[in-house]
């Protein structure tokens, strides 16, 4: 990635550099007009900025960024996280987590959150799609919602297998999508299909700008850290737990039926299957 401090920049160009540095996860999706508005500068200033930092235009800058992003491996992310908090690792990670939670609260739509809770609690079936590290969150969400007697399915992660699950998605259902880092082909297919079937979509994402945000019914933003750093799951986990608790409250007494049944089963068979 470009080290902007290596160049002599005007005050307006410094504003652009600062914005890009703080929002580098948005770079693939930004236009010059969006950057200009965010920095309160003219589009002409943004256009001149690329040459000032060694690029012909925004397209060339994005291409360079894409190449940089491709070199970031999981091992490098972990190494960076460890190096950043080498002396006070625990304290540093906790402080970062607090920051992620604060950023999530700053950007999340409360209206979309409330509507998401209603959709989850009222839909005949809730379908969950996830991949990579988010799969653990998806399993956790499924586990908790099933305890509230919500009909939940977990969609296949990739490839043609997902079609086998899509044929069981009915009008009125809800799809919860974990869309972190990029707009995957699977999410694109699910969003397109949902739009033709009167299916509600809830997108949990760490992106503020992405085509999938415009296509989802409701969008729940959650901060996970900058590109190139170890991505935290603290804020996404807190968001999923909040959805679960709010959905349980919305469902009301019916949400407790399966919990009572679970308690009875544990008590009845405790001698044969003791709690571990």
N, C-alpha and C positions, 0 to 999 in steps of 0.2 A: 504494500500500500504506500501511497505517496506520503512523504514527511513534509508537510507544507511549510514547516519552519525553515526548510532549506532554501526557500525562495523569498525574494523581496516583494512583498505584496502591499497594495494600498489598503486603506482602512476597510473599504467595501469588500475587497477581495479577501481580507482576513475574516470578515463575517461569513463569507461563503465557505472558506476553508474550515472555520470553526463548526459550521452547521454540518458539513459533510463528515467531519471527524466524529461528531457526536451521533450522527445518524447514518453511519456507513452501511447498516443493514438495509437501508431504503434505497441505496444508490441504483440498483438495477431497475427500479421502477420510477425514478424521478424524471421530470422534464425540466427544461430550463425555466419555464414559467413558474413551476411549483417551487423551485429553488429560489427564484427571485422574490416570490411572495413571502416565503419563509424567512428570508434574510432582509426583507424591506429594501431591496436594491432593484435596479432595472435589469431587464433581460439582457440588454447590451453588456452590462457589467459581468453577468454570468458568462456570456459568450466569450468575453475577453479573458476571463479567468482561466479557461483551459490552456490557452497559449502561455499564460503566465506561469503555469506549473508544468509545462512541457508536453502538452497534448494539443492535437489539431482541433478537437471538438469534444463534445460530451460523449459521443459514440465511442471515440478512441479511449476516453477515460474509463467508461464502463467496461470496455473490452479488457483493459489493463486490470481493473478491479476483479473481473471474472477470473482472470488467470491467477491473480493473487489468492482469491478465495479457494481455487482448486488445490492450492498447495497446503491448505490448512487441514491437517490430519487430526483425528481424535487424540493421538499421543501428544501432538504439539499444543493442543488446547489445554490438556491436563498439565503439561510442563509449564505453560504460561501461568496457569492458576496457582501452581505450587510456588513458582518463582515470585509471583506478585505478593504472596503472603508468607514468604519464607520464614520470617522471624516471628510473626504473630499469626500463624495460619488460621487457627480457630476463630480468633477475634475478627480477622479480616474477612473471612467467609461469612460470618454472621452479619457483619456490617454490610457486606454486599447484598446479602439476602434481604435485609431490611430495606435497602435501596430498591431492590427489584419489586418488593411489595408496594412501596410508595409509588413507584412509576406505574405499576399496574392500576392502582387506585386513581392515579392522575388521568389515565387515558381510557379506562374502561367505560363503556356506556351502561349506566344504571338501568336505563329503559330496556336495552337489549338483554340485560341480565334478568330483569323481571319477566320479560316475554319468553326468555329461554326456559325459565323455571315453569311457567305455565305450559309451554309446549311439551316439556318432558313429563310433567305430571298429568297431562290430559291426552297425550297421544296413545293410540291403541298399541303401538310398538315403537320402541326407540332403538335405532340402529347406530352403532358406533364404528367409526373408521379411524384407524391410527396406523402409524408405522414407526420403526426405529425406537428411540428412547421413549416416545410418547405412548408406546404400547402398554407400558406398565400403568400409566394413568388411565388408559382406556379399560384395562382389566379391573382396576380399582373402582372406576365409575360403574362398570357393569355389576361388580360384586355388591356395591352399596345399594344401587337402585333395585336389584332383584330382592333385596331384603325388604323393600317397600312394596313388593308385589307388582313391580313394573315389569312389563314384558320387554326384555332387552336382548338384542342379538349383536354379535361381534362380526363385522364384515371382514372378508379376506383382505390381506394387506396389498396384494399386487397381482398383476397379470390377469389372465382370462378367468381365474378362479372367482374374481369379484362379480362376474356376470351371474354366477350361480346364486349368489346372495341377492343381487339386485332384483331378480324376478320375484322375490318375496317382499319387496318394499311396496306398500300399498298407499293410496291417497289418504292423507290424514296422519300418516306416520311422521316421525322426526328422525333426522340423521344428525348425529353429533360428529363433527370432523375436527381432528387435531391436525392443523396445518402449520407446522413450524418450518422456518427457514425458507421454503420455496413452495411454489404452486405446482404440486405433482400432477402427472397425467391422471392418476386415479381420482384425486379430489376434483379435477376438472370434469371428468366423466360423471362423477356422482352429483356435482352441482348442476350440470346440464340436464341429467336425467330427472333430478328432483324438481326442476323447473317445469318439466312436462307432465309431472304426476301429482301436482298439488301437494308436495311433500315439503315440510319445514326443514330448513337446514340451520344448524348452529355451528359456527366456526370459532374454534379456540386457536388463536394465532399470536405469534410474537412479531408480526409485521404490522406497520401502520399504513403502508401503501402496498397494495397488491391487487391484481385483477380479481382474485377470488373474494376479496372483501366486498366488492360491488355485486357479486353474484349470490352471496349467502343471505339468508333471511335475517339472521341475527349474528353479530360479530362480537366476540369477547376477547379483548386484548389482554395479553399477559407478558410481562417483561421476563426475559431469560438471560440477558447479557449481550454484549457486543459480539459481532462476527469476529472470529479469531480467538475468542476466549472460551473457557469452559462454560457450557450452557447450563444454567441452574434450573432445577425443576421445583424450587421452593414456591415461587409465585403460581405456576400452573397447578401445583398440588393444592394450594390454598384455594384457588379458584374452583377446582373440581369439588373440594370438600364443601365449599359454600353453596354450590349448585345442589349437592346432595341434601344438605341440611334444609335449604329453602324448599326443595321439591318435597321432602318429607313433611314439612309444615303445611305446604299447599295441598298435598293429598289428604292430610288430616288423619282421623282415626283409622281409616283403612290401611294406612301405611304401617300400622303397628300389628296388623293381623299376622303377618308372616313372622314378625319378631316374637310374638307370643307363641306361635307354633314352633319356632326354633327353640325357644326356652323349654317348651314341653318335651320336645324330642331329646334335647340334651339331658334333661332330668330323668326321662324314662330309660334311656340307654347309657347312662353315665357309667354303669358298672362294666359294660361290654366295650364301650368306646370312650374311655376317660379323656378329658380335655388335656391336651399336651401343653 
